[in-house]
């Protein structure tokens, strides 16, 4: 893991589920909680929540994609990488692809460079390193080319099949190139937040280890209480 440094000179405080505060400008493995991650991601909507009906959560995306990795013969470790690939969103929130493109265009128009996009990427990358380290897994900078390609490709394949399920083929064809559908364990139908959180927790127990997940929750709680 690369050495982690502060993302901002002053603390940037954010509330956690137990009412305590964490400094989101200080990416440290000891404050990562996978149980809280599942809870938060279960309530963050993919596609900015624009699909008809219930929201389709980031947690469900991560779980179904990780299951697809395994269904296609991928290693459990690679499935774990996918399960956590959006884990930083429980700390820094979600910026949809259209929003990121908008920010990029505005930054280039105003400043001649992608300042905001670079900052967002840096924050995500720093928290990715902390999250994967806490899980006992290699961070993205240490992934093999095969692993990096697998996670990116599965993410894109999931995006397209999710768009088809939630908005229809015509809508999906306008934004996402045709790809091989992932080998899903079930049809894409939005889960309620409680189910998405539960499925994320169960798969985290399997792929990361129940002892590590529970132990990391205790470590995070102790780190917050000692602040």
C-alpha positions in Angstrom: 0.0 0.0 0.0 1.2 3.5 -0.8 1.8 5.9 2.1 -1.4 7.7 2.9 -1.3 11.4 3.5 -4.0 13.9 4.4 -6.2 15.1 1.6 -6.7 18.5 3.2 -4.7 20.5 5.7 -7.7 21.0 8.1 -10.1 18.2 9.3 -13.3 17.8 7.3 -15.8 16.3 9.7 -18.6 14.0 8.6 -21.2 12.1 10.7 -21.3 8.3 11.0 -24.1 6.0 11.8 -23.4 6.0 15.5 -23.4 9.8 15.7 -19.7 10.1 16.0 -17.5 12.1 13.6 -14.8 11.1 11.2 -12.3 13.3 9.3 -12.9 12.3 5.7 -9.7 14.2 4.7 -7.7 11.6 6.7 -7.9 8.2 4.9 -6.8 5.7 7.5 -7.6 1.9 7.5 -8.4 1.9 11.2 -11.5 4.0 10.7 -12.9 1.8 7.9 -16.0 -0.1 8.9 -17.4 -2.6 6.3 -20.7 -3.0 8.2 -21.3 0.8 8.0 -20.2 0.7 4.4 -22.9 -1.8 3.5 -25.5 0.4 5.4 -24.5 3.5 3.6 -24.1 2.0 0.1 -27.5 0.4 0.5 -29.1 3.9 0.5 -27.0 5.5 -2.3 -28.9 5.3 -5.6 -27.3 4.3 -8.9 -28.2 6.4 -12.0 -28.9 9.3 -9.6 -32.1 7.5 -8.6 -33.8 8.4 -12.0 -35.1 4.9 -12.7 -38.9 4.3 -12.3 -39.8 2.7 -9.0 -37.5 1.9 -6.1 -33.9 3.0 -6.1 -31.2 0.6 -7.3 -28.4 0.9 -4.8 -24.7 0.9 -5.0 -24.6 -2.0 -2.5 -26.7 -4.2 -4.8 -24.5 -3.3 -7.8 -21.4 -4.3 -5.8 -23.0 -7.6 -4.6 -24.4 -8.7 -7.9 -21.2 -7.8 -9.8 -19.1 -9.8 -7.3 -21.4 -12.7 -7.6 -21.1 -12.5 -11.4 -17.3 -12.6 -11.1 -17.6 -15.9 -9.2 -20.2 -17.3 -11.5 -17.8 -16.7 -14.4 -15.0 -18.7 -12.7 -13.2 -15.7 -11.1 -11.3 -16.1 -7.9 -12.9 -15.2 -4.5 -10.2 -12.6 -4.1 -11.1 -11.0 -7.4 -14.8 -11.0 -6.4 -13.8 -9.3 -3.1 -12.0 -6.6 -5.2 -15.3 -5.9 -7.0 -17.4 -6.0 -3.9 -15.3 -3.1 -2.5 -14.6 -1.2 -5.8 -17.2 1.5 -4.9 -16.5 1.3 -1.2 -15.1 4.9 -1.1 -18.6 6.2 -1.8 -19.6 5.5 1.8 -17.0 8.1 2.7 -17.0 10.7 -0.2 -20.5 10.0 -1.7 -21.3 9.1 -5.3 -20.8 11.2 -8.4 -22.6 9.6 -11.4 -20.8 9.4 -14.8 -23.0 12.1 -16.3 -22.2 14.4 -13.4 -18.5 13.7 -13.6 -18.6 14.6 -17.3 -20.4 17.8 -16.5 -17.8 18.8 -13.9 -15.0 18.0 -16.3 -16.5 20.1 -19.1 -17.1 23.1 -16.7 -13.6 22.8 -15.3 -12.0 22.8 -18.7 -14.2 25.7 -19.8 -13.4 27.8 -16.7 -9.8 26.8 -15.9 -8.5 25.0 -19.0 -7.9 21.9 -16.9 -9.8 19.2 -15.1 -9.1 20.4 -11.6 -12.3 19.1 -9.9 -12.1 15.7 -11.6 -8.5 15.3 -10.6 -9.4 16.2 -7.0 -12.3 13.7 -6.9 -10.1 11.0 -8.4 -7.4 11.6 -5.8 -9.9 11.4 -2.9 -11.4 8.2 -4.2 -8.0 6.6 -4.7 -6.8 7.5 -1.2 -9.8 6.0 0.4 -9.6 2.9 -1.9 -6.1 2.3 -0.6 -7.3 2.5 3.0 -10.4 0.3 2.4 -8.5 -2.5 0.6 -5.7 -2.4 3.2 -8.4 -2.8 6.0 -9.8 -5.8 4.1 -6.4 -7.4 3.7 -6.5 -7.0 0.0 -4.2 -5.2 -2.5 -5.2 -1.7 -3.4 -5.8 -0.7 -7.0 -2.2 0.5 -7.5 -1.1 -3.1 -6.7 -3.6 -4.9 -8.9 -2.3 -7.0 -11.8 -3.3 -5.9 -15.3 -5.7 -8.8 -15.4 -7.4 -7.8 -12.1 -7.7 -4.1 -13.2 -9.2 -5.2 -16.5 -11.6 -7.6 -14.8 -12.9 -5.0 -12.4 -13.3 -2.3 -15.0 -14.9 -4.6 -17.6 -17.3 -6.1 -15.1 -18.3 -2.6 -13.9 -19.0 -1.6 -17.5 -20.9 -4.8 -18.2 -23.0 -4.3 -15.0 -23.7 -0.7 -16.0 -25.2 -1.7 -19.3 -27.3 -4.6 -18.0 -28.5 -2.4 -15.1 -29.5 0.3 -17.6 -31.4 -2.2 -19.7 -33.2 -3.6 -16.7 -34.1 -0.2 -15.3 -34.6 2.0 -18.4 -35.0 -0.4 -21.3 -32.8 -1.4 -24.3 -33.2 1.8 -26.2 -32.1 4.0 -23.3 -29.1 1.8 -22.5 -28.0 1.7 -26.2 -27.7 5.5 -26.1 -25.0 5.5 -23.4 -23.4 2.1 -23.0 -21.7 0.1 -25.8 -22.9 -3.4 -26.3 -21.0 -5.9 -24.0 -21.4 -9.5 -23.0 -24.1 -9.7 -20.3 -22.6 -10.8 -16.9 -23.6 -14.2 -15.5 -25.9 -12.9 -12.8 -27.3 -15.0 -10.0 -30.7 -13.4 -10.3 -32.6 -10.8 -12.4 -31.9 -7.1 -11.7 -34.8 -5.9 -9.6 -34.1 -3.2 -7.0 -33.7 -4.5 -3.5 -35.0 -2.6 -0.4 -32.1 -1.0 1.5 -32.3 -3.5 4.4 -32.0 -6.4 1.9 -29.1 -4.7 0.1 -27.3 -4.1 3.3 -27.8 -7.7 4.5 -26.6 -9.1 1.2 -23.5 -6.9 1.2 -22.7 -8.0 4.8 -23.1 -11.7 4.0 -20.9 -11.5 1.0 -18.3 -9.4 2.9 -18.3 -12.2 5.5 -17.6 -14.7 2.8 -15.1 -12.9 0.8 -13.2 -10.8 3.4 -13.9 -13.0 6.4 -16.4 -12.5 9.2 -13.6 -12.2 11.8 -11.9 -9.4 9.9 -15.2 -7.6 9.2 -16.3 -7.7 12.8 -12.8 -6.9 14.0 -12.6 -3.9 11.7 -15.9 -2.6 13.1 -14.5 -2.8 16.6 -11.2 -1.1 15.5 -13.2 1.7 13.8 -15.4 2.2 16.9 -12.3 2.4 19.1 -10.6 4.9 16.8 -13.6 7.1 16.8 -14.0 7.0 20.6 -10.3 8.0 21.1 -10.6 11.1 19.0 
